[in-house]
């Protein structure tokens, strides 16, 4: 009987040690808390809000103009943390097109962001080469050439990253006083070509976006069309009333890289 007793006790002890060992090898891991961030783009022209077709503005060349269309792609978003590291959004959920005619397109939700404090944002203006050349089955939503409001060149097999159209007395009468800038080109496709992708980093000027599971903050950025005209290269409508896939387009790309700036953070929507 004593032998049976000791065997039973020994078995219980061994079982307990095995359970403890298993728990120590595979401890339960709590999932990292995540939250959402609303990102909004406010389209302006200098100190004025953009008013399609009705607003009249003046560029650095002294030319008056109005805007009838303004679209642009934002992609490959990264958020800078307070400790200096970065969180990169999954690429598959990091393509957006802002359309000045569609207010809903100007605000987007960035989901499943690790909780924490963030001090800046980096993104690409345009659509990167990998996605531009991907199978059409992977290019859905705003990347679907059939559904993205003419933001794709069939003849050039590429996306238009920034599209600005409008009217100006400085534009040629032969164009009915209209001007247009359709800027794209990802720099590849087998041979080296024009690359108008631009990376933009916007710091929050010492402010913090606090991402938490219990709140949804909103980050608002300004997109200033005047910067497209008044950037490193002064863009004159009279001299360049229409620009698409040519060498001068890189100057406009350098200009639109400076269009974006921090506006404000709303703590919770």
TIPARO-288491 format. One record per residue (C-alpha): x, y, z; residue number from 0. Coordinates in nm, 4 decimals. Layout:
<site c1="X" c2="Y" c3="Z" martor="NUM"/>
...
# end
This chain:
<site c1="0.0000" c2="0.0000" c3="0.0000" martor="0"/>
<site c1="0.2844" c2="0.2338" c3="0.0863" martor="1"/>
<site c1="0.4395" c2="0.1710" c3="-0.2544" martor="2"/>
<site c1="0.1116" c2="0.2552" c3="-0.4274" martor="3"/>
<site c1="0.0827" c2="0.5699" c3="-0.2173" martor="4"/>
<site c1="0.4325" c2="0.6909" c3="-0.3040" martor="5"/>
<site c1="0.3814" c2="0.6092" c3="-0.6718" martor="6"/>
<site c1="0.0592" c2="0.8116" c3="-0.6752" martor="7"/>
<site c1="0.2218" c2="1.1082" c3="-0.5007" martor="8"/>
<site c1="0.5210" c2="1.0901" c3="-0.7326" martor="9"/>
<site c1="0.2928" c2="1.0854" c3="-1.0386" martor="10"/>
<site c1="0.1051" c2="1.3920" c3="-0.9173" martor="11"/>
<site c1="0.4313" c2="1.5783" c3="-0.8565" martor="12"/>
<site c1="0.5666" c2="1.4892" c3="-1.2003" martor="13"/>
<site c1="0.2398" c2="1.5983" c3="-1.3652" martor="14"/>
<site c1="0.2540" c2="1.9277" c3="-1.1799" martor="15"/>
<site c1="0.6125" c2="1.9890" c3="-1.2906" martor="16"/>
<site c1="0.5199" c2="1.9152" c3="-1.6526" martor="17"/>
<site c1="0.2298" c2="2.1613" c3="-1.6381" martor="18"/>
<site c1="0.4517" c2="2.4309" c3="-1.4843" martor="19"/>
<site c1="0.7198" c2="2.3661" c3="-1.7453" martor="20"/>
<site c1="0.4686" c2="2.3895" c3="-2.0304" martor="21"/>
<site c1="0.3293" c2="2.7144" c3="-1.8943" martor="22"/>
<site c1="0.6782" c2="2.8612" c3="-1.8658" martor="23"/>
<site c1="0.7633" c2="2.7591" c3="-2.2234" martor="24"/>
<site c1="0.4327" c2="2.8853" c3="-2.3662" martor="25"/>
<site c1="0.3230" c2="3.1700" c3="-2.1430" martor="26"/>
<site c1="0.0049" c2="3.3465" c3="-2.2465" martor="27"/>
<site c1="0.0872" c2="3.6656" c3="-2.4376" martor="28"/>
<site c1="-0.1466" c2="3.9592" c3="-2.4125" martor="29"/>
<site c1="-0.2172" c2="4.1172" c3="-2.7539" martor="30"/>
<site c1="-0.0666" c2="4.4600" c3="-2.8057" martor="31"/>
<site c1="-0.3344" c2="4.7286" c3="-2.7609" martor="32"/>
<site c1="-0.4254" c2="4.9065" c3="-3.0827" martor="33"/>
<site c1="-0.6410" c2="5.2014" c3="-3.1847" martor="34"/>
<site c1="-0.7533" c2="5.3979" c3="-3.4892" martor="35"/>
<site c1="-0.6551" c2="5.7359" c3="-3.6278" martor="36"/>
<site c1="-0.8598" c2="5.9571" c3="-3.8578" martor="37"/>
<site c1="-0.6446" c2="6.1357" c3="-4.1164" martor="38"/>
<site c1="-0.7989" c2="6.4384" c3="-4.2906" martor="39"/>
<site c1="-0.6659" c2="6.6543" c3="-4.5738" martor="40"/>
<site c1="-0.7921" c2="7.0121" c3="-4.6003" martor="41"/>
<site c1="-0.7399" c2="7.1501" c3="-4.9511" martor="42"/>
<site c1="-0.6541" c2="7.5197" c3="-4.9494" martor="43"/>
<site c1="-0.5096" c2="7.7819" c3="-5.1825" martor="44"/>
<site c1="-0.2878" c2="7.9994" c3="-4.9690" martor="45"/>
<site c1="-0.5042" c2="8.1387" c3="-4.6898" martor="46"/>
<site c1="-0.8328" c2="8.0456" c3="-4.8616" martor="47"/>
<site c1="-1.0239" c2="7.7202" c3="-4.8651" martor="48"/>
<site c1="-1.0375" c2="7.5621" c3="-5.2089" martor="49"/>
<site c1="-1.3672" c2="7.6374" c3="-5.3838" martor="50"/>
<site c1="-1.3909" c2="7.4448" c3="-5.7078" martor="51"/>
<site c1="-1.4877" c2="7.6517" c3="-6.0145" martor="52"/>
<site c1="-1.5949" c2="7.9584" c3="-5.8144" martor="53"/>
<site c1="-1.2818" c2="8.0641" c3="-5.6256" martor="54"/>
<site c1="-1.0256" c2="8.2914" c3="-5.7919" martor="55"/>
<site c1="-0.6617" c2="8.2793" c3="-5.6828" martor="56"/>
<site c1="-0.3261" c2="8.4244" c3="-5.7833" martor="57"/>
<site c1="0.0076" c2="8.2455" c3="-5.8119" martor="58"/>
<site c1="0.3625" c2="8.3777" c3="-5.7683" martor="59"/>
<site c1="0.3802" c2="8.4599" c3="-6.1386" martor="60"/>
<site c1="0.0919" c2="8.7045" c3="-6.0854" martor="61"/>
<site c1="-0.1533" c2="8.4922" c3="-6.2827" martor="62"/>
<site c1="-0.5153" c2="8.4609" c3="-6.1729" martor="63"/>
<site c1="-0.6715" c2="8.1163" c3="-6.1962" martor="64"/>
<site c1="-0.9583" c2="7.8978" c3="-6.0817" martor="65"/>
<site c1="-0.9546" c2="7.5247" c3="-6.0098" martor="66"/>
<site c1="-1.2010" c2="7.2749" c3="-6.1551" martor="67"/>
<site c1="-1.0339" c2="6.9491" c3="-6.0495" martor="68"/>
<site c1="-0.7776" c2="6.8497" c3="-5.7877" martor="69"/>
<site c1="-0.6965" c2="6.4852" c3="-5.7125" martor="70"/>
<site c1="-0.3924" c2="6.3165" c3="-5.5599" martor="71"/>
<site c1="-0.2758" c2="5.9783" c3="-5.4329" martor="72"/>
<site c1="-0.1356" c2="5.9238" c3="-5.0831" martor="73"/>
<site c1="0.0229" c2="5.5882" c3="-4.9997" martor="74"/>
<site c1="0.2840" c2="5.3970" c3="-4.7974" martor="75"/>
<site c1="0.2032" c2="5.5724" c3="-4.4704" martor="76"/>
<site c1="0.4383" c2="5.5619" c3="-4.1707" martor="77"/>
<site c1="0.3861" c2="5.7144" c3="-3.8271" martor="78"/>
<site c1="0.6784" c2="5.8303" c3="-3.6135" martor="79"/>
<site c1="0.6609" c2="5.7334" c3="-3.2474" martor="80"/>
<site c1="0.7670" c2="5.9464" c3="-2.9541" martor="81"/>
<site c1="1.0729" c2="5.7225" c3="-2.9048" martor="82"/>
<site c1="1.1893" c2="5.7860" c3="-3.2629" martor="83"/>
<site c1="1.0870" c2="5.4499" c3="-3.4085" martor="84"/>
<site c1="0.8273" c2="5.4196" c3="-3.6836" martor="85"/>
<site c1="0.5133" c2="5.2176" c3="-3.7374" martor="86"/>
<site c1="0.4470" c2="5.1302" c3="-4.1018" martor="87"/>
<site c1="0.0889" c2="5.0670" c3="-4.2053" martor="88"/>
<site c1="0.0354" c2="4.7411" c3="-4.3945" martor="89"/>
<site c1="0.0885" c2="4.8334" c3="-4.7575" martor="90"/>
<site c1="-0.2328" c2="4.6673" c3="-4.8707" martor="91"/>
<site c1="-0.4349" c2="4.9133" c3="-4.6607" martor="92"/>
<site c1="-0.2217" c2="5.2180" c3="-4.7317" martor="93"/>
<site c1="-0.3497" c2="5.3565" c3="-5.0636" martor="94"/>
<site c1="-0.5848" c2="5.6538" c3="-5.0712" martor="95"/>
<site c1="-0.6982" c2="5.9025" c3="-5.3332" martor="96"/>
<site c1="-0.8117" c2="6.2482" c3="-5.2290" martor="97"/>
<site c1="-1.0677" c2="6.3981" c3="-5.4666" martor="98"/>
<site c1="-1.1618" c2="6.7625" c3="-5.4084" martor="99"/>
<site c1="-1.5074" c2="6.6894" c3="-5.5534" martor="100"/>
<site c1="-1.5744" c2="6.4155" c3="-5.2966" martor="101"/>
<site c1="-1.5565" c2="6.5306" c3="-4.9330" martor="102"/>
<site c1="-1.5675" c2="6.1717" c3="-4.8043" martor="103"/>
<site c1="-1.2403" c2="6.0954" c3="-4.9828" martor="104"/>
<site c1="-1.0617" c2="6.3680" c3="-4.7892" martor="105"/>
<site c1="-1.0880" c2="6.1800" c3="-4.4585" martor="106"/>
<site c1="-0.9593" c2="5.8269" c3="-4.4080" martor="107"/>
<site c1="-0.9314" c2="5.5874" c3="-4.1151" martor="108"/>
<site c1="-0.5980" c2="5.4278" c3="-4.0303" martor="109"/>
<site c1="-0.6859" c2="5.1171" c3="-3.8295" martor="110"/>
<site c1="-0.5007" c2="4.8775" c3="-3.5962" martor="111"/>
<site c1="-0.2287" c2="5.1240" c3="-3.5010" martor="112"/>
<site c1="-0.0261" c2="5.0252" c3="-3.1927" martor="113"/>
<site c1="-0.1289" c2="5.2375" c3="-2.8945" martor="114"/>
<site c1="0.1156" c2="5.5142" c3="-2.8125" martor="115"/>
<site c1="0.2181" c2="5.8715" c3="-2.8816" martor="116"/>
<site c1="0.3117" c2="5.9796" c3="-3.2328" martor="117"/>
<site c1="0.5020" c2="6.2908" c3="-3.3392" martor="118"/>
<site c1="0.4933" c2="6.2887" c3="-3.7191" martor="119"/>
<site c1="0.3752" c2="6.1224" c3="-4.0371" martor="120"/>
<site c1="0.5529" c2="6.0201" c3="-4.3585" martor="121"/>
<site c1="0.3816" c2="5.9187" c3="-4.6808" martor="122"/>
<site c1="0.4346" c2="5.8846" c3="-5.0514" martor="123"/>
<site c1="0.2616" c2="6.1150" c3="-5.2985" martor="124"/>
<site c1="0.1765" c2="5.8717" c3="-5.5746" martor="125"/>
<site c1="0.1612" c2="5.4962" c3="-5.6244" martor="126"/>
<site c1="0.4858" c2="5.3034" c3="-5.5798" martor="127"/>
<site c1="0.6398" c2="5.0993" c3="-5.8606" martor="128"/>
<site c1="0.5596" c2="4.7599" c3="-5.7060" martor="129"/>
<site c1="0.1865" c2="4.8289" c3="-5.6887" martor="130"/>
<site c1="0.1864" c2="5.0135" c3="-6.0226" martor="131"/>
<site c1="0.3222" c2="4.7004" c3="-6.1903" martor="132"/>
<site c1="0.1255" c2="4.4468" c3="-5.9848" martor="133"/>
<site c1="-0.1362" c2="4.2205" c3="-6.1360" martor="134"/>
<site c1="-0.4637" c2="4.4036" c3="-6.1891" martor="135"/>
<site c1="-0.6308" c2="4.1694" c3="-5.9374" martor="136"/>
<site c1="-0.4222" c2="4.3348" c3="-5.6643" martor="137"/>
<site c1="-0.5193" c2="4.6862" c3="-5.7712" martor="138"/>
<site c1="-0.8655" c2="4.7314" c3="-5.6291" martor="139"/>
<site c1="-1.0566" c2="5.0227" c3="-5.4757" martor="140"/>
<site c1="-0.8951" c2="5.3566" c3="-5.5597" martor="141"/>
<site c1="-0.6276" c2="5.1718" c3="-5.7581" martor="142"/>
<site c1="-0.8804" c2="5.0187" c3="-5.9968" martor="143"/>
<site c1="-0.8132" c2="5.2018" c3="-6.3262" martor="144"/>
<site c1="-1.1810" c2="5.1745" c3="-6.4166" martor="145"/>
<site c1="-1.3016" c2="5.3397" c3="-6.0966" martor="146"/>
<site c1="-1.0488" c2="5.6069" c3="-6.0018" martor="147"/>
<site c1="-1.1812" c2="5.9110" c3="-6.1900" martor="148"/>
<site c1="-0.9308" c2="5.9084" c3="-6.4730" martor="149"/>
<site c1="-0.6220" c2="5.8832" c3="-6.2516" martor="150"/>
<site c1="-0.4622" c2="5.6200" c3="-6.4755" martor="151"/>
<site c1="-0.2914" c2="5.6504" c3="-6.8135" martor="152"/>
<site c1="-0.3884" c2="5.3610" c3="-7.0378" martor="153"/>
<site c1="-0.1414" c2="5.4807" c3="-7.2993" martor="154"/>
<site c1="0.1438" c2="5.4996" c3="-7.0470" martor="155"/>
<site c1="0.0420" c2="5.2151" c3="-6.8124" martor="156"/>
<site c1="0.0742" c2="5.4187" c3="-6.4976" martor="157"/>
<site c1="-0.1098" c2="5.6236" c3="-6.2387" martor="158"/>
<site c1="-0.1466" c2="6.0001" c3="-6.2366" martor="159"/>
<site c1="-0.0203" c2="6.0962" c3="-5.8922" martor="160"/>
<site c1="-0.1471" c2="6.4547" c3="-5.8892" martor="161"/>
<site c1="-0.4093" c2="6.6011" c3="-6.1212" martor="162"/>
<site c1="-0.4806" c2="6.9753" c3="-6.1231" martor="163"/>
<site c1="-0.7081" c2="7.1374" c3="-6.3812" martor="164"/>
<site c1="-0.8545" c2="7.4850" c3="-6.4076" martor="165"/>
<site c1="-0.9026" c2="7.8045" c3="-6.6052" martor="166"/>
<site c1="-0.6907" c2="8.1155" c3="-6.6393" martor="167"/>
<site c1="-0.6744" c2="8.4129" c3="-6.8728" martor="168"/>
<site c1="-0.3028" c2="8.3333" c3="-6.8920" martor="169"/>
<site c1="-0.3740" c2="7.9961" c3="-7.0522" martor="170"/>
<site c1="-0.3864" c2="7.9819" c3="-7.4345" martor="171"/>
<site c1="-0.7101" c2="8.0721" c3="-7.6070" martor="172"/>
<site c1="-0.6518" c2="7.7646" c3="-7.8228" martor="173"/>
<site c1="-0.7088" c2="7.5617" c3="-7.5037" martor="174"/>
<site c1="-1.0176" c2="7.7666" c3="-7.4162" martor="175"/>
<site c1="-0.8109" c2="7.9322" c3="-7.1428" martor="176"/>
<site c1="-0.7819" c2="7.6027" c3="-6.9571" martor="177"/>
<site c1="-0.4681" c2="7.4557" c3="-6.8011" martor="178"/>
<site c1="-0.3925" c2="7.1094" c3="-6.6705" martor="179"/>
<site c1="-0.1154" c2="6.9287" c3="-6.4867" martor="180"/>
<site c1="-0.1343" c2="6.5488" c3="-6.4876" martor="181"/>
<site c1="0.1800" c2="6.4354" c3="-6.3094" martor="182"/>
<site c1="0.2858" c2="6.0723" c3="-6.2764" martor="183"/>
<site c1="0.5699" c2="5.8331" c3="-6.3525" martor="184"/>
<site c1="0.7272" c2="5.5887" c3="-6.1048" martor="185"/>
<site c1="1.0688" c2="5.5733" c3="-6.2689" martor="186"/>
<site c1="1.0752" c2="5.2154" c3="-6.3931" martor="187"/>
<site c1="0.9146" c2="4.9340" c3="-6.5805" martor="188"/>
<site c1="1.2312" c2="4.7782" c3="-6.7210" martor="189"/>
<site c1="1.3941" c2="5.0997" c3="-6.8397" martor="190"/>
<site c1="1.4706" c2="5.4122" c3="-6.6410" martor="191"/>
<site c1="1.1987" c2="5.6722" c3="-6.6820" martor="192"/>
<site c1="1.0746" c2="5.9891" c3="-6.5150" martor="193"/>
<site c1="1.0212" c2="5.9386" c3="-6.1422" martor="194"/>
<site c1="0.7686" c2="6.1763" c3="-5.9879" martor="195"/>
<site c1="0.7116" c2="5.9814" c3="-5.6666" martor="196"/>
<site c1="0.7823" c2="6.2079" c3="-5.3722" martor="197"/>
<site c1="0.8176" c2="6.1209" c3="-5.0041" martor="198"/>
<site c1="0.6674" c2="6.3758" c3="-4.7657" martor="199"/>
<site c1="0.7335" c2="6.4000" c3="-4.3921" martor="200"/>
<site c1="0.5127" c2="6.6228" c3="-4.1769" martor="201"/>
<site c1="0.6088" c2="6.6724" c3="-3.8102" martor="202"/>
<site c1="0.3348" c2="6.7641" c3="-3.5657" martor="203"/>
<site c1="0.5250" c2="7.0699" c3="-3.4388" martor="204"/>
<site c1="0.5728" c2="6.9339" c3="-3.0883" martor="205"/>
<site c1="0.2166" c2="6.8046" c3="-3.0591" martor="206"/>
<site c1="0.1285" c2="6.4397" c3="-3.0030" martor="207"/>
<site c1="-0.1275" c2="6.2114" c3="-3.1612" martor="208"/>
<site c1="-0.2272" c2="5.9813" c3="-2.8763" martor="209"/>
<site c1="-0.3572" c2="5.6515" c3="-3.0119" martor="210"/>
<site c1="-0.5529" c2="5.4419" c3="-2.7631" martor="211"/>
<site c1="-0.8188" c2="5.1692" c3="-2.7909" martor="212"/>
<site c1="-1.0723" c2="5.3924" c3="-2.6162" martor="213"/>
<site c1="-1.0420" c2="5.7024" c3="-2.8382" martor="214"/>
<site c1="-1.0120" c2="5.7936" c3="-3.2064" martor="215"/>
<site c1="-0.8045" c2="6.1091" c3="-3.2580" martor="216"/>
<site c1="-0.8020" c2="6.3013" c3="-3.5842" martor="217"/>
<site c1="-0.4948" c2="6.4424" c3="-3.7532" martor="218"/>
<site c1="-0.5640" c2="6.7257" c3="-3.9988" martor="219"/>
<site c1="-0.3134" c2="6.8226" c3="-4.2659" martor="220"/>
<site c1="-0.3294" c2="7.1149" c3="-4.5090" martor="221"/>
<site c1="-0.2735" c2="7.0660" c3="-4.8798" martor="222"/>
<site c1="-0.1876" c2="7.4042" c3="-5.0301" martor="223"/>
<site c1="-0.2283" c2="7.4246" c3="-5.4083" martor="224"/>
<site c1="-0.0291" c2="7.7490" c3="-5.4191" martor="225"/>
<site c1="0.2793" c2="7.5487" c3="-5.3214" martor="226"/>
<site c1="0.2426" c2="7.3571" c3="-5.6459" martor="227"/>
<site c1="0.2886" c2="7.6875" c3="-5.8291" martor="228"/>
<site c1="0.5181" c2="7.8628" c3="-5.5830" martor="229"/>
<site c1="0.7595" c2="7.5862" c3="-5.4813" martor="230"/>
<site c1="1.1294" c2="7.5514" c3="-5.5655" martor="231"/>
<site c1="1.0329" c2="7.6201" c3="-5.9284" martor="232"/>
<site c1="0.7893" c2="7.9018" c3="-6.0047" martor="233"/>
<site c1="0.5224" c2="7.7515" c3="-6.2270" martor="234"/>
<site c1="0.3771" c2="7.9938" c3="-6.4827" martor="235"/>
<site c1="0.0501" c2="7.8986" c3="-6.6486" martor="236"/>
<site c1="0.1400" c2="8.1088" c3="-6.9540" martor="237"/>
<site c1="0.4724" c2="7.9312" c3="-6.9999" martor="238"/>
<site c1="0.3523" c2="7.5827" c3="-6.9059" martor="239"/>
<site c1="-0.0248" c2="7.5595" c3="-6.9527" martor="240"/>
<site c1="-0.0272" c2="7.1799" c3="-6.9849" martor="241"/>
<site c1="0.2219" c2="6.9329" c3="-6.8422" martor="242"/>
<site c1="0.2007" c2="6.5562" c3="-6.8368" martor="243"/>
<site c1="0.4765" c2="6.3005" c3="-6.8864" martor="244"/>
<site c1="0.7743" c2="6.5193" c3="-6.9742" martor="245"/>
<site c1="1.0949" c2="6.6356" c3="-6.8068" martor="246"/>
<site c1="0.9394" c2="6.9558" c3="-6.6679" martor="247"/>
<site c1="0.6973" c2="6.7420" c3="-6.4699" martor="248"/>
<site c1="0.9759" c2="6.6635" c3="-6.2214" martor="249"/>
<site c1="0.9817" c2="7.0324" c3="-6.1245" martor="250"/>
<site c1="0.6104" c2="7.0205" c3="-6.0489" martor="251"/>
<site c1="0.6663" c2="6.7025" c3="-5.8459" martor="252"/>
<site c1="0.9314" c2="6.8825" c3="-5.6408" martor="253"/>
<site c1="0.6784" c2="7.1597" c3="-5.5868" martor="254"/>
<site c1="0.3916" c2="6.9358" c3="-5.4769" martor="255"/>
<site c1="0.6186" c2="6.7661" c3="-5.2256" martor="256"/>
<site c1="0.5973" c2="7.0925" c3="-5.0291" martor="257"/>
<site c1="0.2147" c2="7.1207" c3="-5.0441" martor="258"/>
<site c1="0.1517" c2="6.9417" c3="-4.7143" martor="259"/>
<site c1="0.1710" c2="7.0862" c3="-4.3633" martor="260"/>
<site c1="0.0420" c2="7.0185" c3="-4.0132" martor="261"/>
<site c1="-0.2859" c2="7.1862" c3="-3.9208" martor="262"/>
<site c1="-0.4228" c2="7.0414" c3="-3.5963" martor="263"/>
<site c1="-0.4974" c2="6.7354" c3="-3.3838" martor="264"/>
<site c1="-0.8402" c2="6.6671" c3="-3.2398" martor="265"/>
<site c1="-0.8084" c2="6.4455" c3="-2.9332" martor="266"/>
<site c1="-1.1213" c2="6.2393" c3="-2.9900" martor="267"/>
<site c1="-1.3937" c2="6.2347" c3="-3.2538" martor="268"/>
# end
